[in-house]
Amino acid sequence: MLVDEITDILDQFISFSDWRFAIGVRIRYNNPTLIFQTYPDQWLKYYDSEALLLQDPTVIWGMTNNGLIDWEDLKPTDTHGVFKRAEPYGLRHGIAISVGDPSQRTLGFVSSATAVFEEKQKAWALKQIVKLHELTEGIVEASEEELMPLRNINRDLEKLRTV
């Protein structure tokens, strides 16, 4: 069942104790079909209130590229200081992952408060985002009723956002 497969992938991300993530699945017209987040609630509220989405170097890179990039490599493009603003919320080191074609891209942003990502961690995270993208092939055609159990997965992640 798709809900179980997606939950299993997200549980694996969660097993890394200080990793936090935001994953937008099958983004169309700048709107993800599914979103899964464990970033702190305070950061999500701040990010939204400051309208950082269109200034965020990870999002800009992800919407125009495929692959994986370290946040460190994007810092020179961060003219609005998004990375600096994220640090007090425990989002200090990270990677951005983008897969799929421009009409249905899946983006994964994974961060750590304590350590730079090792190459094997990056490869693992990329593989999981690719798997999420592949598992959700055709999901943009699903009805709201069919999407609801998948969207409820994000509600289950809510308890992690308050940590």
C-alpha positions as CSV (number, residue, x, y, z in Angstrom):
1,M,0.0,0.0,0.0
2,L,1.3,3.4,-1.0
3,V,0.7,5.0,2.4
4,D,2.9,2.3,4.1
5,E,5.7,2.6,1.5
6,I,5.8,6.4,1.9
7,T,5.7,6.2,5.7
8,D,8.5,3.7,5.7
9,I,10.7,6.0,3.7
10,L,9.9,9.0,5.9
11,D,10.5,6.8,9.0
12,Q,14.0,6.1,7.7
13,F,14.7,9.8,7.4
14,I,13.4,10.3,10.9
15,S,15.7,7.6,12.2
16,F,18.6,10.1,11.8
17,S,18.1,11.8,15.2
18,D,18.9,15.4,14.2
19,W,17.8,15.4,10.6
20,R,14.9,17.6,9.6
21,F,13.3,17.7,6.2
22,A,10.8,19.2,3.9
23,I,9.8,17.1,0.9
24,G,7.5,18.4,-1.8
25,V,6.3,15.5,-4.1
26,R,5.1,16.0,-7.7
27,I,5.2,19.8,-7.7
28,R,3.0,21.3,-10.4
29,Y,2.5,25.0,-10.9
30,N,4.7,25.7,-7.8
31,N,2.3,23.6,-5.7
32,P,3.3,20.1,-4.3
33,T,0.7,17.4,-4.6
34,L,2.1,16.0,-1.3
35,I,4.3,17.7,1.3
36,F,6.1,16.1,4.2
37,Q,7.9,18.3,6.8
38,T,9.7,17.9,10.0
39,Y,11.2,21.4,10.1
40,P,10.4,23.1,13.3
41,D,7.0,24.8,13.4
42,Q,8.6,28.1,14.4
43,W,10.7,28.0,11.3
44,L,7.8,27.1,9.1
45,K,5.8,30.1,10.5
46,Y,8.7,32.5,10.1
47,Y,9.5,31.2,6.6
48,D,5.8,31.7,5.6
49,S,5.4,35.1,7.2
50,E,8.6,36.4,5.6
51,A,7.6,34.9,2.2
52,L,11.0,33.2,1.9
53,L,9.9,30.6,-0.6
54,L,10.7,32.7,-3.7
55,Q,14.0,33.9,-2.1
56,D,15.2,30.5,-0.9
57,P,18.3,29.4,-2.9
58,T,17.4,25.7,-2.3
59,V,14.0,26.1,-3.9
60,I,15.3,28.2,-6.8
61,W,18.0,25.7,-7.5
62,G,15.6,22.7,-7.1
63,M,13.1,24.1,-9.6
64,T,15.7,24.5,-12.3
65,N,18.0,21.6,-11.7
66,N,18.1,17.8,-11.2
67,G,20.4,16.1,-8.7
68,L,21.8,17.0,-5.3
69,I,23.6,20.1,-4.0
70,D,25.0,21.1,-0.6
71,W,23.6,24.2,1.0
72,E,27.2,25.3,1.4
73,D,27.5,25.5,-2.4
74,L,24.3,27.6,-2.6
75,K,25.4,30.1,0.0
76,P,27.0,32.5,-2.5
77,T,23.5,32.8,-4.2
78,D,21.7,33.5,-0.9
79,T,21.2,37.3,-1.4
80,H,18.3,37.3,1.2
81,G,20.2,35.5,4.0
82,V,17.8,32.5,4.1
83,F,20.5,30.2,5.4
84,K,21.5,32.6,8.2
85,R,17.9,33.0,9.2
86,A,17.4,29.2,9.4
87,E,20.4,28.6,11.7
88,P,18.6,29.6,15.0
89,Y,16.0,27.0,14.2
90,G,18.6,24.2,14.1
91,L,18.9,24.2,10.3
92,R,22.6,24.7,9.9
93,H,23.8,22.1,7.4
94,G,21.9,20.7,4.5
95,I,21.3,19.3,1.1
96,A,18.8,20.0,-1.6
97,I,17.6,17.3,-3.9
98,S,15.6,17.7,-7.1
99,V,14.3,14.9,-9.3
100,G,11.8,14.7,-12.2
101,D,11.0,16.8,-15.1
102,P,9.9,20.5,-14.6
103,S,6.2,19.7,-14.9
104,Q,6.2,17.3,-12.0
105,R,9.4,17.8,-9.9
106,T,9.9,16.3,-6.5
107,L,12.1,18.4,-4.1
108,G,13.7,17.2,-0.9
109,F,15.5,19.5,1.5
110,V,17.3,17.7,4.4
111,S,19.1,19.5,7.2
112,S,21.2,18.7,10.2
113,A,21.9,20.9,13.2
114,T,25.2,19.3,14.0
115,A,27.0,17.8,11.0
116,V,27.8,18.2,7.4
117,F,26.3,15.3,5.3
118,E,28.7,12.5,4.4
119,E,28.8,11.3,0.8
120,K,27.1,8.0,1.7
121,Q,24.3,9.9,3.5
122,K,23.8,12.2,0.5
123,A,23.6,9.2,-1.8
124,W,21.1,7.5,0.5
125,A,18.9,10.6,0.7
126,L,19.0,11.0,-3.1
127,K,17.9,7.4,-3.6
128,Q,15.0,7.8,-1.2
129,I,13.7,11.0,-2.9
130,V,14.0,9.2,-6.3
131,K,12.0,6.3,-4.7
132,L,9.3,8.7,-3.5
133,H,9.1,10.3,-6.9
134,E,8.8,6.9,-8.6
135,L,6.2,5.6,-6.1
136,T,4.0,8.6,-6.8
137,E,3.9,8.3,-10.6
138,G,0.4,9.2,-11.7
139,I,-0.6,10.7,-8.3
140,V,-1.4,14.1,-9.8
141,E,-4.5,12.4,-11.4
142,A,-5.8,11.2,-8.0
143,S,-8.9,12.7,-6.5
144,E,-8.8,14.6,-3.2
145,E,-10.4,11.6,-1.5
146,E,-7.6,9.4,-2.8
147,L,-5.0,11.9,-1.7
148,M,-6.3,12.4,1.8
149,P,-4.7,9.3,3.4
150,L,-1.3,10.3,1.9
151,R,-1.7,13.9,3.1
152,N,-2.5,12.7,6.5
153,I,1.0,11.3,6.8
154,N,2.2,14.9,7.2
155,R,-0.2,15.4,10.1
156,D,1.4,12.4,11.8
157,L,4.8,14.2,11.4
158,E,3.5,17.2,13.4
159,K,4.7,15.9,16.7
160,L,8.3,16.0,15.3
161,R,8.0,19.7,14.3
162,T,7.6,20.8,17.9
163,V,10.9,19.3,19.0
